[in-house]
Amino acid sequence: MKAVGFDRDKYLKLQAEHIEKRRQQFGGKLYLEFGGKLFDDFHASRVLPGFTPDNKVRMLETMVDDVEVVVVVSALDLSRNKVRADLGIPYDADVLRLIDEFRSYGLLVGSVVISHWTDDNKHAKSFRRKLERAGIPVYRHYPIKGYPHDTNLIVSEHGYGKNEYVETSRDLVIVTAPGPGSGKMATCLSQLYHDHQRGIASGYAKFETFPIWNLPLDHPVNVAYEAATVDLDDINMIDPFHLAAYGEQAVNYNRDVEIFPVLNLLFERLVGSSPYQSPTDMGVNMAGLCISDDAVCREAAGQEVIRRYYKALVEEKRDEADPLQSDRIALLLGKLGLAGEDRPVVLPARQVATRTKAPAAAIELPDGTIVTGKTSPLLGACSAMLLDALKALAGIDPEVKLLSEETIQPIQRLKTEHLGSRNPRLHTDEVLIALSVSANADENARRALAELEELEGCDVHSTVILGSVDEGIFRNLGVQVTSDPIYQSRRLYRKR
């Protein structure tokens, strides 16, 4: 059983209380920007063991009658078919998924905002039609020249005033998105502008889990956030406004520091003064007060930085890109005194690969046991590792073959003779299907399958870049996978 470093119950209680306090501060409608993921904050659950991926939405359930959700998606992300890396689905599909998920918790989804709208964006126009045909109101928000620095233009009828006003019916409006850079804050600030024009009292606050403002700048949890957002060029920094106002150090990041003068100017023009002295003041995040074991969280966050390092290496290899992101994360690793080999599954996998001169993989089980897998004529390395891991979890003799050669060979013939596959070895999905079939008559197969859920949260490393099938299976099982940036073959065409 993995160590816990975060008090979930304390977090849910403190967080709900603090949001309610902020609502009362403004005495009207509150637009609450939600950064990060609401249902599936796997990053938070990895670096704060004990934080469950659905913590935030569970907290919102306690105030369900007051909450309305607005989902924001950028037209730019729609046009380039941006994909959520953790789920492997494009942003347009994730908007639909988010709406379904919110509704399943009894939360009202009032509308969708498409930011960065231009009339020549065919992808955005098509998605708008799709949403409206499903009965979901859609509002268009436009690019503002000079954003976020030209505050005179932004806070004017030609800036926020040009955006379509989002009609809402509840007093706590949650503004969320499939990913960062979607335009959540701009949507909130645009609403404040329009509300003032209509004589409606409203305020703004931000719920961003990371970086955690009351942890040191160099704390591994905050460093892990910087590694996770390296593609956005986010940089953690001491909030200069907070330091000037209170003489206290608080951690924030560059985008919020850059936008803070805009927010201040908006409040000053609307109500005469700003309720906030710093971007840190805008936040309502209580996560830093709920860490129950700092050492556990430091260790978990360090491992997350290593995972991000390998992820960057693989993406750069796939895209034949310069090592800009991996170099930045390598610097972060150096600050923490870590290296890629400090991931426990890396060296065991590489040792098997060196010995067999073929791809290999390793998994760390919940009790710390390392199980390896090697490539064979019948099975790929990850498939072999998966079977051996399930045997270990079920207490089955390592010499027992869960799948016989007679079971595997017909599947291989089907793949190569009829389905056009060049690789006869079974992938992880094929192994699990075959194991399921065998479970009808084989007690060992039944016992092994019963252990699948125990793989959630386990770490895996492969000495070669995994194909999309194996990646998808491990993602669905909740397994945290890294790979060396090496292709198994020299073929130029590869399925993604």
Stockholm file with secondary structure:
# STOCKHOLM 1.0

chainA/1-496         MKAVGFDRDKYLKLQAEHIEKRRQQFGGKLYLEFGGKLFDDFHASRVLPGFTPDNKVRMLETMVDDVEVVVVVSALDLSRNKVRADLGIPYDADVLRLIDEFRSYGLLVGSVVISHWTDDNKHAKSFRRKLERAGIPVYRHYPIKGYPHDTNLIVSEHGYGKNEYVETSRDLVIVTAPGPGSGKMATCLSQLYHDHQRGIASGYAKFETFPIWNLPLDHPVNVAYEAATVDLDDINMIDPFHLAAYGEQAVNYNRDVEIFPVLNLLFERLVGSSPYQSPTDMGVNMAGLCISDDAVCREAAGQEVIRRYYKALVEEKRDEADPLQSDRIALLLGKLGLAGEDRPVVLPARQVATRTKAPAAAIELPDGTIVTGKTSPLLGACSAMLLDALKALAGIDPEVKLLSEETIQPIQRLKTEHLGSRNPRLHTDEVLIALSVSANADENARRALAELEELEGCDVHSTVILGSVDEGIFRNLGVQVTSDPIYQSRRLYRKR
#=GR chainA/1-496 SS CCCCCBCHHHHHHHHHHHHHHHHHHHTSEEEEEECSCSSCCHHHHHHSTTCCTTHHHHHHHTTGGGEEEEEEEEHHHHHTTCEETTTTEEHHHHHHHHHHHHHHTTCEEEEEEEESCCTTCHHHHHHHHHHHHTTCCEEECCCCTTTTTCHHHHTSTTTGGGSCCCCCCSSEEEEECSSTTSSHHHHHHHHHHHHHHHTCCEEEEEECCSSCTTSCTTCHHHHHHHHHTGGGTCCEEECHHHHHHHSCCCEEEHHHHHHHHHHHHHHHHHHSSCSCSSHHHHBCCCGGGGBSCHHHHHHHHHHHHHHHHHHHHHHHHHHTCCSHHHHHHHHHHHHHTCCGGGSTTHHHHHHHHHHHTSCEEEEECTTSCEEEEECCSSBCHHHHHHHHHHHHHHTCCTTCCSSCHHHHHHHHHIIIIISCCSCCSBCHHHHHHHHHHHTTTCHHHHHHHTTGGGGTTCEEEESSCCCHHHHHHHHHHTCEEEECSCCSSCCSCCCC
#=GC SS_cons         CCCCCBCHHHHHHHHHHHHHHHHHHHTSEEEEEECSCSSCCHHHHHHSTTCCTTHHHHHHHTTGGGEEEEEEEEHHHHHTTCEETTTTEEHHHHHHHHHHHHHHTTCEEEEEEEESCCTTCHHHHHHHHHHHHTTCCEEECCCCTTTTTCHHHHTSTTTGGGSCCCCCCSSEEEEECSSTTSSHHHHHHHHHHHHHHHTCCEEEEEECCSSCTTSCTTCHHHHHHHHHTGGGTCCEEECHHHHHHHSCCCEEEHHHHHHHHHHHHHHHHHHSSCSCSSHHHHBCCCGGGGBSCHHHHHHHHHHHHHHHHHHHHHHHHHHTCCSHHHHHHHHHHHHHTCCGGGSTTHHHHHHHHHHHTSCEEEEECTTSCEEEEECCSSBCHHHHHHHHHHHHHHTCCTTCCSSCHHHHHHHHHIIIIISCCSCCSBCHHHHHHHHHHHTTTCHHHHHHHTTGGGGTTCEEEESSCCCHHHHHHHHHHTCEEEECSCCSSCCSCCCC
//
